[in-house]
């Protein structure tokens, strides 16, 4: 029995040593783990700030570019409007020429009609 007790004492000392080592490792490891988590959280916050900054820059570039694109589209629209005005003016001028030609033709026809009526009267034909 004495041997059993001596054997247990030898292993009990090793067991207590292992428990104390594990407990010390847990306590110090917990602090280390907390410090690592705090570092990771700080790193994540830094990355979130960096991503937010990139997003702000992207929106700013888009808005700045929006002004340039607006100017280009406005110029394009203005040019098309000017071309449309020119085409309408050409159409109006063309229609005026046609009207003048029709008036001239109408005047010729009226003169011819008057002359034919006069010939009919001269020949004794009445309408």
C-alpha positions as CSV (number, residue, x, y, z in Angstrom):
1,X,0.0,0.0,0.0
2,X,2.9,2.2,0.8
3,X,4.1,1.7,-2.7
4,X,0.7,2.6,-4.1
5,X,0.7,5.8,-2.1
6,X,4.2,6.7,-3.1
7,X,3.2,6.0,-6.8
8,X,0.2,8.2,-6.4
9,X,2.2,11.0,-4.8
10,X,4.7,10.9,-7.7
11,X,1.9,11.2,-10.3
12,X,-0.1,13.6,-8.2
13,X,2.8,16.1,-8.3
14,X,3.1,15.7,-12.0
15,X,-0.7,16.1,-12.3
16,X,-0.8,19.2,-10.2
17,X,2.2,20.6,-12.2
18,X,0.3,19.9,-15.5
19,X,-2.9,21.5,-14.1
20,X,-1.0,24.6,-12.9
21,X,0.8,24.9,-16.3
22,X,-2.5,24.5,-18.1
23,X,-4.1,27.1,-15.9
24,X,-1.2,29.6,-16.3
25,X,-1.3,29.0,-20.1
26,X,-5.0,29.6,-20.2
27,X,-4.8,32.8,-18.3
28,X,-1.8,34.2,-20.3
29,X,-3.2,32.8,-23.5
30,X,-6.6,34.4,-22.8
31,X,-4.9,37.8,-22.6
32,X,-2.9,37.1,-25.7
33,X,-6.1,36.0,-27.5
34,X,-7.9,39.2,-26.4
35,X,-5.0,41.3,-27.6
36,X,-5.1,39.5,-31.0
37,X,-8.8,39.9,-31.3
38,X,-8.5,43.6,-30.4
39,X,-5.8,43.9,-33.1
40,X,-7.9,42.1,-35.7
41,X,-10.9,44.4,-34.8
42,X,-8.7,47.5,-35.2
43,X,-7.4,46.1,-38.5
44,X,-11.0,45.5,-39.6
45,X,-12.0,49.0,-38.6
46,X,-9.1,50.3,-40.6
47,X,-10.2,48.3,-43.6
48,X,-13.8,49.5,-43.2
49,X,-12.6,53.1,-43.1
50,X,-10.4,52.4,-46.2
51,X,-13.3,50.8,-48.0
52,X,-15.6,53.7,-47.1
53,X,-12.9,56.1,-48.3
54,X,-12.7,54.2,-51.6
55,X,-16.4,54.3,-52.0
56,X,-16.6,58.0,-51.3
57,X,-13.8,58.5,-53.9
58,X,-15.7,56.4,-56.4
59,X,-19.0,58.4,-55.9
60,X,-17.0,61.6,-56.2
61,X,-15.4,60.5,-59.4
62,X,-18.8,59.4,-60.7
63,X,-20.4,62.7,-59.8
64,X,-17.4,64.7,-61.3
65,X,-17.7,62.6,-64.4
66,X,-21.5,63.1,-64.4
67,X,-20.9,66.8,-65.1
68,X,-18.6,66.1,-68.0
69,X,-21.1,63.6,-69.4
70,X,-23.9,66.0,-69.0
71,X,-22.0,68.7,-70.8
72,X,-21.2,66.3,-73.7
73,X,-24.9,65.2,-73.9
74,X,-26.1,68.8,-73.7
75,X,-23.7,69.8,-76.5
76,X,-24.9,66.8,-78.6
77,X,-28.5,67.8,-78.0
78,X,-27.8,71.4,-78.8
79,X,-26.1,70.4,-82.0
80,X,-29.0,68.2,-83.0
81,X,-31.4,71.0,-82.2
82,X,-29.4,73.4,-84.3
83,X,-29.4,70.9,-87.2
84,X,-33.2,70.5,-86.8
85,X,-33.7,74.3,-87.0
86,X,-31.6,74.4,-90.1
87,X,-33.6,71.6,-91.7
88,X,-36.9,73.3,-90.8
89,X,-35.7,76.5,-92.3
90,X,-34.6,74.7,-95.5
91,X,-38.0,73.1,-95.6
92,X,-39.7,76.5,-95.2
93,X,-37.6,78.0,-97.9
94,X,-38.4,75.1,-100.2
95,X,-42.1,75.4,-99.5
96,X,-41.9,79.2,-100.2
97,X,-40.2,78.5,-103.6
98,X,-42.9,76.0,-104.5
99,X,-45.6,78.5,-103.5
100,X,-44.0,81.2,-105.6
101,X,-43.8,78.8,-108.6
102,X,-47.5,77.8,-108.1
103,X,-48.5,81.5,-107.8
104,X,-46.6,82.3,-111.0
105,X,-48.2,79.3,-112.8
106,X,-51.6,80.4,-111.4
107,X,-51.1,83.9,-112.8
108,X,-50.1,82.5,-116.2
109,X,-53.2,80.3,-116.1
110,X,-55.4,83.3,-115.2
111,X,-53.9,85.3,-118.0
112,X,-54.4,82.4,-120.4
113,X,-58.0,82.0,-119.1
114,X,-58.7,85.7,-119.6
115,X,-57.2,85.5,-123.1
116,X,-59.3,82.4,-124.0
117,X,-62.5,84.1,-122.7
118,X,-61.7,87.1,-124.8
119,X,-61.3,84.9,-127.9
120,X,-64.6,83.2,-127.2
121,X,-66.3,86.6,-126.8
122,X,-64.7,87.7,-130.0
123,X,-66.1,84.6,-131.8
124,X,-69.5,85.3,-130.3
125,X,-69.6,82.4,-127.8
126,X,-70.8,83.3,-124.3
127,X,-70.5,81.2,-121.2
